Amino acid sequence: MGHSAGCFLQTCAWGRVRRRYGWQAHRLALVGPSGTRVGAQVLLRRTRAGAFAYVPRGPVCDPRGGDWPAVLGALRDWAAPRCVALRLEPHWPDAAASRDLLAGAGLREVEAVQPRSTLRLSLDGAEDQLLAAMKQKCRYNIRLSARNGVTVRAGTSADLPLFERLMDETAARDAFPRRGPGYYAAVWHELGPTMARLYVAHLGERPLAAVLVVHCGRTATYLYGASSGEERQRMPNHALQWAAIRQAKAEGCREYDLWGVPDAVGRAAQAGTAPDAVRAGSGGLWGVWGFKRGFGGRVWRSAGAWDDVYRPARYHLGTRVRPLIGRWLLRRSS
């Protein structure tokens, strides 16, 4: 996936992950004389209100090129006869030109599914330059972890039960959402050795923390992380990120994506405000923002999620009425 608008969520491997959890994965492509130009992986989910289609971080096309009308037309031809609505969440920057294309096509903006704002590190330059671009405290913690005897090794499938246990501990300690049992193992197996990287931090024989990183094209993405409550003062999470960054660079990646950060930070960056000047909130991604921003990089914000609606009444039922009923029933049963 070498396209500038590409993302691991648009790969066949990610489609296989989602098929395990009730989605159907379909792929559409526009083919020219030199082969495939642009396309989209569409995830289809059937509900009582009808079928809904979702294109995570897609379609894969450049908003500045001339392929957008053709790929949108192909998606509409495919989705309109079989779906209540089609949700697009293109891997485009939040710019006036991107938003004008989406709104001008008659799509309506909705709440994003994927983290809308993220932090991206350039891997160009030598390792000492990458360290120099980090905040002083972050560099100190990376070196401290080494002095404290923390080591990092590449994980294997044998470490997946450990990763699940660490996720359980992290979720309980930090009120952090976690996927159901077996989910992270499914991601590991479906992405395979070409894309999935697991790193485990140890103190002697004791595992302290682990991260799952996805390599796709020239980008490595820190997707999931977990840690025990032991020896946190030894900074195992800093050691893990530095190991993952170094390995991504060694494998030819040009960018390391720390994935989600608070969207208030992304909005501020769009307005020209320095991320460090944003007043911190509480809950959600604010809990990881202080850690992630230490690694430097630039804040990037996507154009968001946009719906193309074909059956308005069912769309209202599926996206508004049923979710509200579900939340009401949950409150009544608690």
C-alpha positions in Angstrom: 0.0 0.0 0.0 2.3 2.7 -1.3 -0.4 5.3 -2.2 -0.1 8.6 -0.3 -3.7 8.3 0.8 -3.3 4.6 1.8 -3.6 3.1 5.3 -3.5 -0.3 6.8 -7.2 -0.2 7.4 -7.6 -0.4 3.6 -5.6 -3.7 3.2 -7.0 -7.1 2.6 -5.5 -8.2 5.8 -7.6 -5.7 7.8 -10.6 -6.9 5.9 -10.0 -10.4 7.1 -9.8 -9.1 10.7 -13.2 -7.4 10.4 -14.7 -10.5 8.7 -14.1 -12.4 12.0 -16.4 -9.9 13.7 -19.5 -9.9 11.5 -18.4 -7.6 8.6 -18.2 -8.5 5.0 -15.2 -7.0 3.1 -15.6 -6.0 -0.5 -13.0 -4.3 -2.7 -13.6 -1.9 -5.6 -10.8 -0.7 -7.9 -10.5 1.6 -10.9 -8.1 0.1 -13.4 -6.3 2.1 -16.1 -3.9 1.1 -18.9 -1.1 0.9 -16.3 -3.0 -1.1 -13.8 -5.0 -0.2 -10.6 -5.1 3.5 -9.9 -7.4 4.0 -7.0 -10.0 2.0 -5.1 -11.6 1.2 -1.7 -12.2 -1.6 0.7 -15.8 -1.5 1.8 -16.9 -3.1 5.0 -20.6 -4.1 5.0 -22.6 -4.8 8.2 -26.2 -5.9 8.2 -28.5 -4.6 11.0 -32.3 -4.8 11.6 -32.5 -1.4 10.0 -30.7 -2.6 6.9 -27.2 -2.9 5.6 -24.6 -0.1 6.3 -21.3 0.2 4.4 -18.1 1.8 5.8 -14.9 2.7 4.1 -12.3 3.1 6.9 -9.5 5.6 5.9 -10.7 5.5 2.3 -11.3 5.6 -0.5 -7.6 5.4 -1.6 -7.4 8.3 -4.0 -5.7 11.7 -4.0 -8.3 14.5 -3.4 -6.1 16.8 -5.6 -6.3 14.4 -8.6 -9.1 13.7 -11.0 -10.1 10.2 -9.7 -12.4 11.3 -6.9 -15.6 11.7 -9.0 -15.0 8.3 -10.7 -14.3 6.4 -7.5 -17.2 8.0 -5.7 -19.5 7.2 -8.6 -18.4 3.5 -8.5 -18.9 3.3 -4.7 -22.4 4.8 -5.1 -23.3 2.4 -7.9 -22.3 -0.5 -5.7 -23.7 0.7 -2.4 -27.0 2.4 -3.3 -28.9 -0.7 -4.3 -27.9 -2.7 -1.2 -27.3 -0.2 1.6 -29.1 2.3 3.8 -26.0 4.5 3.8 -22.3 4.5 2.9 -19.8 6.1 5.3 -16.5 7.4 4.0 -13.6 8.3 6.2 -10.8 9.2 3.7 -7.2 9.4 4.7 -7.1 13.0 3.7 -5.9 16.0 5.7 -8.5 18.3 7.2 -8.2 21.1 4.6 -10.8 23.3 3.0 -10.2 21.6 -0.4 -10.9 18.2 1.1 -14.0 19.3 2.9 -15.4 21.1 -0.1 -15.0 17.9 -2.2 -16.9 15.9 0.3 -19.7 18.4 1.0 -19.9 19.3 -2.6 -20.7 15.7 -3.4 -23.7 15.8 -1.1 -22.2 13.9 1.8 -23.1 14.9 5.4 -20.4 15.1 8.0 -20.8 12.8 11.1 -18.8 11.8 14.1 -15.5 10.2 13.1 -15.0 6.4 13.8 -11.2 6.4 13.7 -9.1 8.8 15.8 -9.4 12.0 13.8 -6.2 13.5 15.2 -2.8 11.8 15.4 0.9 12.4 16.0 3.3 11.5 13.2 7.1 11.3 13.5 9.4 11.6 10.5 12.0 8.9 10.4 14.3 10.8 8.1 17.7 11.5 9.6 20.0 9.6 11.9 18.9 8.1 15.2 20.6 10.9 17.1 18.5 13.4 15.1 15.3 11.5 16.0 16.3 11.7 19.7 17.1 15.4 19.4 13.6 16.1 18.0 12.0 14.6 21.2 11.4 16.5 24.4 14.3 16.4 26.8 12.3 14.4 29.4 11.4 11.8 26.8 15.1 11.4 25.8 16.0 11.1 29.5 13.4 8.4 30.1 14.6 6.4 27.1 18.1 6.4 28.5 16.9 5.8 32.0 15.1 2.6 30.9 18.3 1.2 29.6 20.3 2.2 32.7 17.5 0.5 34.8 18.0 -2.8 33.0 14.9 -2.8 30.8 15.4 -4.8 27.6 13.1 -5.1 24.6 12.7 -8.1 22.4 10.6 -9.0 19.3 7.5 -10.9 20.3 6.1 -14.1 18.7 2.7 -15.8 18.7 3.7 -17.4 22.0 3.5 -13.9 23.6 -0.1 -13.3 22.6 -1.6 -14.7 25.8 0.8 -12.4 27.7 -0.3 -9.4 25.6 -4.0 -10.2 26.4 -3.2 -10.4 30.1 -1.4 -7.1 30.0 -4.4 -5.6 28.2 -6.7 -6.8 30.9 -4.5 -5.2 33.5 -4.2 -1.9 31.7 -8.0 -1.8 31.1 -8.7 -2.4 34.8 -6.1 0.1 36.1 -6.7 3.0 33.7 -10.4 2.5 32.8 -9.1 1.9 29.3 -11.4 0.2 26.7 -10.2 -3.1 25.4 -11.4 -5.5 22.8 -12.9 -8.9 23.6 -10.9 -12.0 24.3 -8.9 -13.2 21.3 -9.1 -9.9 19.3 -5.5 -8.9 19.5 -4.4 -12.4 18.6 -6.8 -12.2 15.6 -5.1 -9.0 14.5 -1.7 -10.5 14.8 -2.5 -13.7 12.8 -4.4 -11.9 10.0 -1.9 -9.2 9.5 0.9 -11.7 9.6 4.7 -11.3 9.7 4.7 -8.8 6.9 2.7 -6.2 8.8 2.4 -7.1 12.5 5.2 -6.3 15.0 5.0 -7.2 18.6 7.6 -5.9 21.1 7.9 -7.0 24.8 9.8 -5.1 27.5 11.4 -7.1 30.2 13.2 -6.6 33.5 15.2 -9.8 33.7 12.7 -12.6 33.1 9.7 -10.4 34.1 7.6 -8.9 31.2 6.5 -5.4 32.0 4.8 -4.0 28.9 4.2 -4.8 25.2 3.1 -3.0 22.1 1.6 -4.1 18.8 2.8 -2.0 15.8 1.5 -2.3 12.2 3.8 -1.7 9.2 2.1 -0.7 6.0 3.9 0.8 3.0 6.3 3.4 4.4 4.4 4.0 7.6 4.6 2.2 11.0 1.6 2.7 13.3 1.5 2.1 17.0 -1.9 0.5 17.3 -2.1 -1.1 20.8 -0.1 -1.0 24.0 -0.4 -2.5 27.4 1.6 -2.6 30.6 1.7 -4.1 34.1 1.7 -1.9 37.2 5.1 -3.2 38.2 8.4 -1.2 37.8 6.8 1.6 36.0 9.5 4.0 37.3 11.9 2.1 35.0 10.1 3.5 32.0 9.5 0.3 30.0 7.0 2.1 27.7 9.6 4.6 26.6 12.0 1.7 25.8 9.3 0.0 23.8 8.5 3.0 21.6 12.1 3.7 21.0 12.7 0.1 19.9 9.7 0.2 17.6 10.8 3.5 16.1 14.3 2.2 15.5 13.1 -1.0 13.9 10.6 0.9 11.7 13.4 3.1 10.4 15.6 0.0 9.9 12.9 -1.6 7.8 12.6 1.4 5.5 9.6 3.2 7.0 9.6 6.9 6.6 7.0 7.7 9.2 6.0 6.5 12.7 2.3 7.2 13.5 1.5 7.3 17.2 -2.2 7.0 16.3 -4.8 8.7 18.4 -4.4 12.0 20.3 -7.1 14.3 21.6 -9.0 16.0 18.8 -8.8 19.3 20.6 -5.1 19.2 19.9 -5.8 18.5 16.3 -8.2 21.4 16.0 -5.8 23.7 17.7 -3.0 22.6 15.3 -5.3 23.4 12.4 -5.9 26.9 13.8 -2.1 27.5 14.2 -1.9 27.0 17.9 1.0 25.0 19.3 -0.1 21.6 20.7 1.7 22.3 24.0 -0.5 25.5 24.4 -3.7 23.5 24.5 -5.2 23.2 27.9 -5.3 19.5 28.9 -8.7 17.8 29.4 -9.5 14.6 31.2 -10.5 11.1 30.2 -10.3 9.6 26.7 -7.1 10.2 24.8 -5.9 12.8 27.2 -4.5 10.0 29.3 -1.9 9.1 26.6 -1.3 12.6 25.2 1.3 13.6 27.7 3.3 10.4 26.9 3.0 10.6 23.2 3.8 14.2 22.7 7.2 13.7 24.3 8.3 11.9 21.2 7.9 15.1 19.1 6.5 14.9 15.6 3.7 16.8 14.1 0.0 16.7 14.8 -2.2 15.6 11.8 -6.0 15.8 11.5 -8.1 14.0 9.0 -11.1 15.3 7.0 -13.3 13.2 9.2 -16.3 10.9 8.4 -19.0 11.6 5.9 -22.2 9.7 5.1 -23.9 9.2 1.8 -27.5 8.4 2.6 -29.8 6.4 0.3 -32.7 5.5 2.6 -33.3 8.4 5.0 -36.0 6.8 7.2 -33.9 3.7 7.9 -30.8 5.8 8.3 -32.5 7.7 11.1 -33.6 4.5 12.7 -30.2 2.8 12.4 -28.1 5.7 13.5 -30.2 7.6 16.0 -33.3 5.8 17.3 -31.8 2.3 17.9 -28.6 3.6 19.5 -30.7 5.8 21.8 -32.9 2.9 22.8 -29.8 0.7 23.4 -28.3 3.3 25.7 -31.7 3.7 27.6 -32.0 -0.1 28.1 -28.4 -0.3 29.3 -29.1 2.4 31.9 -32.3 0.6 33.0 -30.4 -2.7 33.4 -27.5 -1.3 35.4 
